[in-house]
Amino acid sequence: MDVKQVLFMSKGDAENNYARASSYTQKIASSAKPTIASTVDSLLEEGFFPCKLLNVADLGCAFGPSTEAFMSTVIESVQKKCACLNCSTPEFQFYLKDLPGNDFNTLFKGLSNFSQNYESLSCFIMGAPGSFHGRLFPRNCLHLAHSSYGAHWLSRVPNLTSQEGFPLNKGRIYISETSPGVVKEAYLAQFQADFSTFLKFRSEEMVDNGRLVLILNGREDKDFANLDDYFCCEKLGEGFVKEEKLDTLNVQYYTASPEEV
Ligand SMILES: C[S@@+](CC[C@H](N)C(=O)[O-])C[C@H]1O[C@@H](n2cnc3c(N)ncnc32)[C@H](O)[C@@H]1O
């Protein structure tokens, strides 16, 4: 199964849709504001002007309030910096990217107030499908790229079947304390391959001195000992999924430690 064709956050405006069920990532987006503001500040320091257009991307945007929070922080930080430097505000081009299954309609419906708030600016927003495990933009065009809680998603589930065809992660859907070492190694190798290509493609797409802000779900401990980091996978592994399905199901993300990143 090609997961990038089928992966999406719960859609529409129902009670359990992603926009309503994403309070955790919204808190993260809110706590990232000072980092984004200081990143914009440093970007505009280094000979940015007389550039008249700021190209900004949100990679793995989904369709909740986090994208709006990110775009507002960028715009307000640029305005503040331009007022300090006594120069005119550039035009903004925002590119909102996610997999093809993302609910881009709900994303854009939710942004109607946003556009009104910044009516006096030249601010253009474009949404388009694409995987951040591949090239998304022409060379040398992005000034600022951001991805919050997305880049720990892998391009595929690593191969967790033995040569004889037996499931290596039996009874689990992610790395747990009891998973054999080979499972951890396979996940780490997949993360390293994917994260390396993620950075390689972004380095081609970004201008010199561009900025990349990445927020990943990770783990603090070296050995997957702290189960709080991925408790929901343990719970799913403990009875909500039928045994035969469980043995062939493994989640498609990796919670890296700082050393691994
Ligand atoms: C947990 S959501 C985070 C959404 C949003 N950034 C936020 O902070 O609320 C992760 C998003 O990453 C997207 N994603 C996962 N793999 C991706 C890929 N290969 N390319 C682009 N987006 C991807 C998912 O579709 C999902 O919308």
The ligand as a MOL file (V3000), in Angstrom:
LIG
                    3D

  0  0  0     0  0            999 V3000
M  V30 BEGIN CTAB
M  V30 COUNTS 27 29 0 0 0
M  V30 BEGIN ATOM
M  V30 1 C 0.0120 15.8040 13.0610 0
M  V30 2 S -0.3230 16.5970 11.5520 0 CHG=1
M  V30 3 C 0.3640 18.2150 11.8710 0
M  V30 4 C -0.3900 19.2480 11.0930 0
M  V30 5 C -0.0380 20.6920 11.3640 0
M  V30 6 N 1.3180 20.9870 10.9200 0
M  V30 7 C -0.2160 21.0500 12.8080 0
M  V30 8 O 0.7670 21.4510 13.4450 0
M  V30 9 O -1.3430 20.9560 13.2940 0 CHG=-1
M  V30 10 C 0.9070 15.8870 10.4440 0
M  V30 11 C 0.6450 16.2630 8.9890 0
M  V30 12 O 1.7590 15.8270 8.2030 0
M  V30 13 C 1.2410 15.3510 6.9860 0
M  V30 14 N 2.2100 14.4880 6.3180 0
M  V30 15 C 2.6270 13.2530 6.7000 0
M  V30 16 N 3.5000 12.7610 5.7940 0
M  V30 17 C 3.6360 13.7300 4.8350 0
M  V30 18 C 4.3940 13.8140 3.6400 0
M  V30 19 N 5.1750 12.8090 3.2390 0
M  V30 20 N 4.3350 14.9600 2.9100 0
M  V30 21 C 3.5320 15.9790 3.2960 0
M  V30 22 N 2.7760 15.9560 4.4230 0
M  V30 23 C 2.8270 14.8430 5.1720 0
M  V30 24 C -0.0420 14.6140 7.3800 0
M  V30 25 O -0.8970 14.4200 6.2670 0
M  V30 26 C -0.6000 15.5780 8.4180 0
M  V30 27 O -1.4590 16.5220 7.8440 0
M  V30 END ATOM
M  V30 BEGIN BOND
M  V30 1 1 1 2
M  V30 2 1 2 3
M  V30 3 1 2 10
M  V30 4 1 3 4
M  V30 5 1 4 5
M  V30 6 1 5 6
M  V30 7 1 5 7
M  V30 8 2 7 8
M  V30 9 1 7 9
M  V30 10 1 10 11
M  V30 11 1 11 12
M  V30 12 1 11 26
M  V30 13 1 12 13
M  V30 14 1 13 14
M  V30 15 1 13 24
M  V30 16 1 14 15
M  V30 17 1 14 23
M  V30 18 2 15 16
M  V30 19 1 16 17
M  V30 20 1 17 18
M  V30 21 2 17 23
M  V30 22 1 18 19
M  V30 23 2 18 20
M  V30 24 1 20 21
M  V30 25 2 21 22
M  V30 26 1 22 23
M  V30 27 1 24 25
M  V30 28 1 24 26
M  V30 29 1 26 27
M  V30 END BOND
M  V30 END CTAB
M  END
